[in-house]
Amino acid sequence: MLFNVNVNTYPTGRSPKGKFYFGENTSKLCKDRPKDCQIGNMLDYEQFAEKMKSCDYEHKSMFRTCGIDFNVATTSVIHDKFVGNMFSYTKLNSMPSLTNDWTIYHNMEIKTNPTVYINLDEKEVLIAGTSFLGEIKKCVFTIIGYSMPLQGRFPMHCSAFEYNDNTALMFGLSGTGKTTLSADPEYQLIGDDEIVWDEAGLTYVETGCYAKTDGLNRETQPTIFQAMDNAKSLGMIIIENEKEPNARSSYPIHCVPNAITNKALFDHPKDVFFLALDATGTLPAVSKIEGMGIRKLFETGYTSKMPGTEDGVNEIQKVYSPCYGSPFMPLPVKTYSDLLMDRVTEEDSNVFLVNTGMDKTGNRFPLDKTRACIKQAINGEYTTNDIEWTNPIQPCKVGTIQLKELVGV
């Protein structure tokens, strides 16, 4: 389907209040985060599933990611195209097969409040009452977030890239800069939002990008705009809610200059960055974290939620999202932090905390300064001023980084 799309969707963000899990396997979910792990009544699911499955679905496709087969049936040609942009998919002529791993039904015709039902036993997802494109994408990632730890693999809400022969990760909630910072012209992009890390290395979840474009310009983000231009010339660009705070563009990763598209397994990361959009101006530009500080920061996931990323979020809010992606990590938080610590310890990865928000004066750190800080951290061009806790049970070290002079920044 080679045609460009410019569409307004409603709501303009995800609908977490309408997301529920069903089935006996909900016993595995985290009990400490009821807002992110809502468990529904099975009768509600059965009634809604009967209604959803009685409809005709003109657009059907399938794809595989991280060893899981997904079949998607939707009533919308635009959402079908979005799935094609984000995943390496194959068009189907028949209804989804019962032999696949997971089936997603997406319906734009049923009139209802935003509804996202995930049946962990039947391996079905029902989406209705919302046209926001990212709802499908994040349901896929929720399934990855649930399934991978059961296989000993670590699902991550992060971007990944290569720079100077090193691989790096950037964790962060939507709006903190994962896509923006990883789209540096000097980087080779692996994936901009969702990655899996196991003993073999890194694997991407998606073969597309879903870039937040509000406030971007060609001067500061040439890579993203070149990717959008390339996608437009190929009839593959989807522009969503162009004039809204959560404006986004979807395009295949092969449209990104310097993206790595010829392999699916990548080296273990030497450097890991936690991104926090600190609206209080408390955090320094970059800090190095060691020991239990890594676990604590990951389990806390401090940042500020940006307007438009969820329905009803219209101003900057201070939030704590465990794993830097709590809505997509439904198992107990310790499950994910154990996997992180295992991987970081085994690979001796450096871990940094980067403030992509405000400095002490209340002004946002310039993008070019943040990029320069990250590159110096990767290149090892810094010294640390450490503050160390000597608690033998939970040793922790946090150090503000003294970078070399940033010429021209």
PEJO-V541484 format. One record per residue. N is the residue number from 1. RES is the residue in one small letter. SS is DSSP state (H for helix, E for strand, L for the rest). PHI is phi in degrees with one decimal (* if undefined). OMEGA is omega in degrees with one decimal (* if undefined). Layout:
N,RES,SS,PHI,OMEGA ; N,RES,SS,PHI,OMEGA
//
This chain:
1,m,L,*,-176.8 ; 2,l,L,-99.3,174.4 ; 3,f,L,-155.0,179.3 ; 4,n,L,-86.4,-175.5 ; 5,v,E,-132.7,168.3 ; 6,n,E,-128.7,-169.2 ; 7,v,E,-133.7,170.4 ; 8,n,L,-102.0,-179.8 ; 9,t,L,-116.8,179.7 ; 10,y,L,-141.8,-9.2 ; 11,p,L,-61.9,-178.7 ; 12,t,L,-87.4,177.4 ; 13,g,L,-147.6,179.2 ; 14,r,E,-64.7,-179.6 ; 15,s,L,-121.1,-174.9 ; 16,p,H,-63.7,-179.4 ; 17,k,H,-68.4,-179.6 ; 18,g,H,-98.8,-176.3 ; 19,k,E,-99.2,-178.3 ; 20,f,E,-134.2,175.3 ; 21,y,E,-106.0,-178.0 ; 22,f,E,-138.8,174.3 ; 23,g,L,107.0,-179.7 ; 24,e,H,-64.9,-179.6 ; 25,n,H,-70.3,174.7 ; 26,t,H,-64.7,177.0 ; 27,s,H,-63.9,-179.8 ; 28,k,H,-83.9,-172.6 ; 29,l,E,-76.1,-179.3 ; 30,c,L,-69.8,-179.6 ; 31,k,L,-88.5,-174.7 ; 32,d,L,-89.7,-178.8 ; 33,r,L,-128.6,-174.5 ; 34,p,L,-61.9,179.6 ; 35,k,L,-68.5,-179.3 ; 36,d,L,-94.5,-177.2 ; 37,c,L,-130.5,-179.6 ; 38,q,L,-69.0,179.4 ; 39,i,E,-107.0,-175.4 ; 40,g,L,-97.0,177.6 ; 41,n,L,-83.3,-174.9 ; 42,m,H,-61.3,178.7 ; 43,l,H,-62.7,176.7 ; 44,d,H,-60.8,-179.9 ; 45,y,H,-65.4,-176.4 ; 46,e,H,-61.5,179.6 ; 47,q,H,-67.1,-178.7 ; 48,f,H,-72.3,178.3 ; 49,a,H,-63.4,178.3 ; 50,e,H,-62.0,178.6 ; 51,k,H,-66.3,-178.6 ; 52,m,H,-65.5,-174.4 ; 53,k,H,-77.7,177.3 ; 54,s,L,-81.1,-178.4 ; 55,c,L,-87.1,175.4 ; 56,d,L,-90.7,179.3 ; 57,y,L,-119.8,-175.2 ; 58,e,L,-74.7,-171.8 ; 59,h,E,-114.0,-176.0 ; 60,k,E,-133.7,-178.8 ; 61,s,E,-153.9,176.7 ; 62,m,E,-144.4,174.7 ; 63,f,E,-155.9,177.1 ; 64,r,E,-123.4,173.4 ; 65,t,E,-145.2,178.8 ; 66,c,L,53.7,177.7 ; 67,g,L,82.0,179.3 ; 68,i,E,-111.0,177.6 ; 69,d,E,-91.6,178.0 ; 70,f,E,-118.8,167.5 ; 71,n,E,-112.8,-177.8 ; 72,v,E,-124.1,175.2 ; 73,a,E,-121.6,-178.6 ; 74,t,E,-136.9,176.1 ; 75,t,L,-87.5,-171.9 ; 76,s,L,-115.1,177.6 ; 77,v,H,-67.2,-179.9 ; 78,i,H,-68.1,179.4 ; 79,h,H,-69.0,174.5 ; 80,d,H,-63.7,177.7 ; 81,k,H,-65.5,177.9 ; 82,f,H,-60.4,176.8 ; 83,v,H,-59.1,178.3 ; 84,g,H,-64.9,177.1 ; 85,n,H,-68.4,-169.7 ; 86,m,H,-90.0,-176.8 ; 87,f,L,-138.0,176.3 ; 88,s,L,-75.7,-169.5 ; 89,y,E,-116.8,178.7 ; 90,t,E,-125.8,177.7 ; 91,k,E,-68.8,179.0 ; 92,l,E,-118.2,178.0 ; 93,n,L,-100.8,-177.2 ; 94,s,L,-122.9,177.6 ; 95,m,L,-64.8,179.5 ; 96,p,L,-53.1,-178.2 ; 97,s,L,-75.4,176.8 ; 98,l,L,-76.9,-177.4 ; 99,t,L,-91.6,179.8 ; 100,n,L,-76.9,-178.5 ; 101,d,L,-75.5,-177.5 ; 102,w,E,-132.9,175.9 ; 103,t,E,-121.6,177.6 ; 104,i,E,-115.0,174.0 ; 105,y,E,-102.8,-179.1 ; 106,h,E,-124.1,-172.3 ; 107,n,E,-125.9,178.9 ; 108,m,L,-98.3,-173.4 ; 109,e,L,-99.6,179.7 ; 110,i,L,-71.5,179.8 ; 111,k,L,-87.9,-178.7 ; 112,t,L,-161.7,170.7 ; 113,n,L,-66.2,179.2 ; 114,p,L,-50.4,-175.1 ; 115,t,E,-132.1,176.0 ; 116,v,E,-132.2,-178.3 ; 117,y,E,-109.4,179.9 ; 118,i,E,-122.4,179.9 ; 119,n,E,-98.6,-175.0 ; 120,l,L,-72.7,178.7 ; 121,d,L,-83.4,-178.9 ; 122,e,L,-80.6,-178.2 ; 123,k,L,57.8,178.7 ; 124,e,E,-128.3,173.8 ; 125,v,E,-125.8,177.3 ; 126,l,E,-118.4,180.0 ; 127,i,E,-126.3,178.3 ; 128,a,E,-155.6,176.5 ; 129,g,L,78.5,177.8 ; 130,t,L,-144.7,176.6 ; 131,s,L,-107.1,179.8 ; 132,f,L,-58.7,-174.0 ; 133,l,L,-62.7,-175.2 ; 134,g,H,-65.1,-179.6 ; 135,e,H,-63.9,177.8 ; 136,i,H,-65.5,-179.1 ; 137,k,H,-56.6,-177.1 ; 138,k,H,-75.5,171.7 ; 139,c,H,-68.3,175.8 ; 140,v,H,-59.2,-178.2 ; 141,f,H,-68.5,175.2 ; 142,t,H,-60.9,178.1 ; 143,i,H,-65.9,175.4 ; 144,i,H,-62.3,-179.9 ; 145,g,H,-62.8,177.8 ; 146,y,H,-80.4,-169.5 ; 147,s,H,-82.6,-171.0 ; 148,m,H,-62.3,179.7 ; 149,p,H,-60.9,178.0 ; 150,l,H,-67.4,176.4 ; 151,q,H,-107.0,-179.0 ; 152,g,L,77.5,-179.2 ; 153,r,L,-109.6,-171.8 ; 154,f,E,-104.9,176.1 ; 155,p,E,-82.2,-172.8 ; 156,m,E,-134.5,172.9 ; 157,h,L,-87.1,-173.1 ; 158,c,E,-155.0,169.9 ; 159,s,E,-101.1,179.2 ; 160,a,E,-141.9,-179.4 ; 161,f,E,-156.7,174.6 ; 162,e,E,-113.1,-179.6 ; 163,y,E,-152.1,-179.7 ; 164,n,L,51.5,177.2 ; 165,d,L,66.3,175.7 ; 166,n,E,-118.0,175.9 ; 167,t,E,-102.7,-178.2 ; 168,a,E,-136.5,177.3 ; 169,l,E,-119.8,172.5 ; 170,m,E,-129.9,176.3 ; 171,f,E,-89.0,174.1 ; 172,g,L,171.0,175.0 ; 173,l,L,-71.2,177.0 ; 174,s,L,-57.2,178.2 ; 175,g,L,95.2,-179.3 ; 176,t,L,-87.5,173.7 ; 177,g,L,118.0,-179.8 ; 178,k,H,-54.8,-177.6 ; 179,t,H,-67.4,-177.1 ; 180,t,H,-61.6,-176.2 ; 181,l,H,-73.6,-179.5 ; 182,s,H,-77.9,178.0 ; 183,a,L,-92.2,176.8 ; 184,d,L,-69.1,-178.8 ; 185,p,L,-58.4,-178.4 ; 186,e,L,-89.0,-179.8 ; 187,y,L,-94.9,168.8 ; 188,q,E,-106.3,-173.0 ; 189,l,E,-74.9,172.6 ; 190,i,E,-99.3,177.4 ; 191,g,E,-164.9,-171.3 ; 192,d,L,-103.0,-173.6 ; 193,d,L,-153.4,-171.7 ; 194,e,L,-142.0,-174.2 ; 195,i,E,-137.7,173.5 ; 196,v,E,-118.6,-177.5 ; 197,w,E,-122.6,176.1 ; 198,d,E,-138.9,-175.2 ; 199,e,L,-62.7,-178.7 ; 200,a,L,-84.0,-177.2 ; 201,g,E,138.2,-177.4 ; 202,l,E,-104.0,175.3 ; 203,t,E,-133.1,176.7 ; 204,y,E,-81.7,175.6 ; 205,v,L,-89.0,-174.7 ; 206,e,L,-115.8,172.7 ; 207,t,L,-112.5,178.6 ; 208,g,E,-142.9,178.5 ; 209,c,E,-121.9,-179.3 ; 210,y,E,-134.2,-167.6 ; 211,a,E,-82.5,172.5 ; 212,k,E,-76.7,-169.1 ; 213,t,L,-111.1,179.8 ; 214,d,L,-61.3,176.8 ; 215,g,L,85.7,178.9 ; 216,l,L,-81.7,174.5 ; 217,n,L,-143.1,-175.2 ; 218,r,L,-64.1,-177.2 ; 219,e,L,-69.2,-177.5 ; 220,t,L,-90.1,-177.0 ; 221,q,L,-130.4,-178.4 ; 222,p,H,-62.8,-177.4 ; 223,t,H,-66.8,179.9 ; 224,i,H,-64.2,-179.1 ; 225,f,H,-69.5,175.5 ; 226,q,H,-67.6,176.9 ; 227,a,H,-63.3,178.5 ; 228,m,H,-65.7,177.4 ; 229,d,H,-63.7,179.2 ; 230,n,H,-62.1,179.7 ; 231,a,H,-64.8,179.5 ; 232,k,H,-62.8,-179.6 ; 233,s,H,-66.3,179.5 ; 234,l,L,-94.9,-176.6 ; 235,g,L,70.5,-173.6 ; 236,m,L,-129.3,-178.5 ; 237,i,L,-91.4,170.7 ; 238,i,E,-122.5,177.1 ; 239,i,E,-102.8,-174.2 ; 240,e,E,-118.4,175.2 ; 241,n,L,51.9,-170.1 ; 242,e,L,-54.5,-175.3 ; 243,k,L,-104.8,-178.0 ; 244,e,L,-103.9,179.4 ; 245,p,L,-59.1,179.6 ; 246,n,L,-101.9,179.2 ; 247,a,L,-58.0,-177.3 ; 248,r,E,-142.1,173.7 ; 249,s,E,-132.2,177.9 ; 250,s,E,-112.3,178.1 ; 251,y,E,-157.6,177.7 ; 252,p,E,-65.2,-175.8 ; 253,i,H,-66.2,179.7 ; 254,h,H,-68.6,175.8 ; 255,c,H,-81.9,-177.2 ; 256,v,L,-84.4,176.8 ; 257,p,L,-57.2,177.5 ; 258,n,L,72.0,176.5 ; 259,a,L,-65.6,179.1 ; 260,i,L,-90.7,-175.3 ; 261,t,L,-122.9,-174.6 ; 262,n,L,-105.3,175.6 ; 263,k,L,-153.9,-176.0 ; 264,a,L,-119.9,179.2 ; 265,l,L,-123.5,-172.9 ; 266,f,E,-128.5,-177.0 ; 267,d,L,-63.2,174.4 ; 268,h,L,-62.4,-178.1 ; 269,p,L,-74.4,173.1 ; 270,k,L,-80.9,-176.2 ; 271,d,E,-130.8,179.0 ; 272,v,E,-126.1,-178.7 ; 273,f,E,-117.0,170.3 ; 274,f,E,-96.1,-179.7 ; 275,l,E,-97.1,176.8 ; 276,a,E,-130.4,174.9 ; 277,l,L,-85.2,-175.1 ; 278,d,L,-86.1,-178.2 ; 279,a,L,-78.5,-178.1 ; 280,t,L,-90.0,-177.6 ; 281,g,L,74.2,-177.3 ; 282,t,L,-83.8,-175.0 ; 283,l,L,-75.4,173.1 ; 284,p,L,-70.5,-177.8 ; 285,a,L,-60.0,-179.9 ; 286,v,E,-154.3,177.9 ; 287,s,E,-135.1,174.5 ; 288,k,E,-103.6,-174.5 ; 289,i,E,-118.3,176.7 ; 290,e,E,-135.5,174.4 ; 291,g,E,63.0,-175.6 ; 292,m,H,-69.2,175.4 ; 293,g,H,-59.4,178.1 ; 294,i,H,-62.7,-179.5 ; 295,r,H,-62.3,-176.2 ; 296,k,H,-63.6,179.1 ; 297,l,H,-64.0,-179.1 ; 298,f,H,-65.5,-178.9 ; 299,e,H,-70.8,179.0 ; 300,t,H,-85.5,177.0 ; 301,g,L,61.7,-178.5 ; 302,y,E,-69.9,171.5 ; 303,t,E,-165.8,172.7 ; 304,s,E,-122.8,-179.8 ; 305,k,E,-80.1,-175.0 ; 306,m,L,-90.6,179.6 ; 307,p,L,-56.8,173.0 ; 308,g,L,90.1,-178.0 ; 309,t,L,-71.4,173.1 ; 310,e,E,-135.8,177.4 ; 311,d,L,-60.0,178.2 ; 312,g,L,93.0,177.3 ; 313,v,L,-90.4,-174.0 ; 314,n,L,-115.8,177.5 ; 315,e,L,-147.9,-179.7 ; 316,i,L,-64.3,179.7 ; 317,q,E,-127.3,173.9 ; 318,k,E,-73.6,-177.2 ; 319,v,E,-138.2,174.2 ; 320,y,E,-125.7,-176.5 ; 321,s,L,-121.6,-178.5 ; 322,p,H,-49.3,178.7 ; 323,c,H,69.8,-175.6 ; 324,y,H,54.0,179.4 ; 325,g,L,173.4,-173.9 ; 326,s,H,-53.8,-177.7 ; 327,p,H,-62.4,-175.1 ; 328,f,H,-112.4,-178.5 ; 329,m,L,-122.7,-168.8 ; 330,p,L,-80.0,178.4 ; 331,l,E,-80.2,178.2 ; 332,p,L,-53.1,-175.4 ; 333,v,H,-56.8,-178.7 ; 334,k,H,-60.7,177.0 ; 335,t,H,-57.7,-178.0 ; 336,y,H,-78.3,-179.1 ; 337,s,H,-68.8,174.7 ; 338,d,H,-63.0,179.0 ; 339,l,H,-64.3,177.0 ; 340,l,H,-60.4,-177.1 ; 341,m,H,-64.2,176.7 ; 342,d,H,-60.3,-176.0 ; 343,r,H,-71.0,-178.9 ; 344,v,H,-63.9,-179.5 ; 345,t,H,-67.7,-177.9 ; 346,e,H,-63.8,-176.9 ; 347,e,H,-95.8,179.6 ; 348,d,L,53.7,-178.2 ; 349,s,L,-80.3,172.4 ; 350,n,E,-78.9,179.5 ; 351,v,E,-124.6,-178.4 ; 352,f,E,-127.3,171.7 ; 353,l,E,-108.3,-176.7 ; 354,v,E,-116.6,176.1 ; 355,n,E,-90.4,177.3 ; 356,t,L,-96.5,-178.3 ; 357,g,L,-102.5,-170.4 ; 358,m,E,-99.7,172.0 ; 359,d,L,-89.0,-175.7 ; 360,k,L,-65.3,-179.2 ; 361,t,L,-86.5,-178.6 ; 362,g,L,90.0,177.4 ; 363,n,L,-96.5,-179.4 ; 364,r,E,-73.2,177.6 ; 365,f,L,-56.5,178.7 ; 366,p,L,-60.8,-177.9 ; 367,l,H,-58.8,-177.4 ; 368,d,H,-67.9,176.5 ; 369,k,H,-68.9,179.6 ; 370,t,H,-61.1,177.7 ; 371,r,H,-60.9,-179.5 ; 372,a,H,-64.3,177.6 ; 373,c,H,-60.4,-178.5 ; 374,i,H,-65.0,179.9 ; 375,k,H,-65.7,177.9 ; 376,q,H,-66.4,177.5 ; 377,a,H,-63.0,178.9 ; 378,i,H,-62.6,-177.9 ; 379,n,H,-81.3,179.8 ; 380,g,L,73.9,-176.4 ; 381,e,L,-93.9,-178.0 ; 382,y,E,-162.0,166.3 ; 383,t,E,-124.8,-177.9 ; 384,t,E,-118.4,171.2 ; 385,n,E,-105.2,-167.6 ; 386,d,E,-84.0,165.9 ; 387,i,E,-116.8,-171.6 ; 388,e,E,-118.9,172.9 ; 389,w,E,-95.9,-172.9 ; 390,t,L,-101.0,176.4 ; 391,n,L,-54.0,-175.2 ; 392,p,L,-65.8,-179.2 ; 393,i,L,-78.3,-178.5 ; 394,q,L,-132.3,179.0 ; 395,p,L,-62.1,-174.4 ; 396,c,E,-147.1,177.0 ; 397,k,E,-138.5,176.8 ; 398,v,E,-126.2,-178.6 ; 399,g,E,-132.2,170.1 ; 400,t,E,-73.4,-173.4 ; 401,i,E,-96.7,173.6 ; 402,q,E,-98.3,-178.9 ; 403,l,E,-87.7,171.8 ; 404,k,L,-68.8,-177.7 ; 405,e,L,-59.1,-179.0 ; 406,l,L,-88.1,-176.1 ; 407,v,L,-65.0,175.5 ; 408,g,L,83.1,-178.5 ; 409,v,L,-113.6,*
//
